[in-house]
Amino acid sequence: MLVAQVSFTVDADMKLRRTVGLRVHVERAVLGVLETALELSKLGSGNVRSEAPLVMRVASHLVAYSLDLENESVTIWRVEPVQESAG
């Protein structure tokens, strides 16, 4: 079982608190990515680069985050609502 740390910038934390349940969804999503990246790095089946910022969509928000494989942690940098086009 993965025991990882998820940390948030103040801005990201504030935005996550505005939507009920979003924080839990975001934590699950990024921990899933971290777990996969850790497994890939252990198996040596691919070059897992963790220095680049990553972005994923969780519900109606884009989440910018980074992985720290060495310390088994994730940092959430930014959370922004997705602007849906009306067309």
C-alpha positions in Angstrom: 0.0 0.0 0.0 1.3 3.4 -1.0 1.8 5.9 1.9 2.4 9.1 0.0 2.2 12.7 0.9 0.1 15.2 -1.1 0.8 18.9 -0.5 -1.0 21.9 -1.9 -0.1 25.5 -2.5 -2.2 27.9 -0.5 -4.0 29.0 -3.7 -4.7 25.4 -4.8 -5.9 24.5 -1.3 -8.3 27.5 -1.2 -9.8 26.6 -4.7 -10.2 23.0 -3.7 -12.2 24.0 -0.6 -14.7 25.8 -2.8 -16.1 22.6 -4.4 -17.5 19.9 -2.1 -15.6 16.6 -2.7 -13.1 18.0 -5.2 -10.1 17.7 -2.9 -10.8 13.9 -2.4 -11.1 13.4 -6.1 -7.9 15.3 -6.8 -6.0 13.4 -4.2 -7.1 10.0 -5.5 -6.3 11.0 -9.1 -2.8 12.2 -8.4 -2.0 9.4 -6.0 -3.0 7.0 -8.8 -0.6 8.7 -11.1 2.2 8.6 -8.5 1.6 4.9 -7.8 1.8 4.1 -11.5 5.0 6.2 -11.9 6.6 4.5 -9.0 5.8 1.0 -10.3 7.2 1.9 -13.8 10.4 3.2 -12.2 10.8 0.0 -10.1 10.2 -2.2 -13.1 12.6 -0.2 -15.2 10.1 -0.2 -18.0 10.3 3.3 -19.1 11.8 6.6 -18.3 9.6 8.3 -15.7 10.5 12.0 -15.6 9.1 13.8 -12.7 10.7 17.2 -13.1 8.1 18.5 -15.6 4.8 20.0 -14.4 1.8 17.8 -15.2 -1.8 18.7 -15.8 -4.9 16.5 -15.6 -8.6 17.1 -15.7 -10.5 16.1 -12.5 -14.2 16.6 -12.8 -14.6 20.1 -14.1 -11.2 21.4 -13.1 -7.7 21.3 -14.5 -5.1 20.4 -11.9 -1.4 21.3 -12.3 0.9 19.1 -10.2 4.3 17.6 -9.9 5.6 14.2 -8.7 8.6 13.6 -6.4 9.3 9.9 -6.9 12.2 9.9 -4.5 10.1 11.1 -1.6 6.9 9.5 -2.8 5.0 12.7 -2.8 2.9 15.0 -5.0 2.5 18.8 -5.0 -0.6 20.4 -6.3 0.3 23.7 -7.7 -2.8 25.0 -9.3 -6.5 24.2 -9.7 -8.6 26.0 -12.2 -12.2 25.4 -13.5 -12.4 24.3 -17.1 -14.0 26.9 -19.3 -16.5 25.0 -21.4 -17.2 26.4 -24.9 -20.8 27.0 -25.8 -20.6 25.6 -29.3 
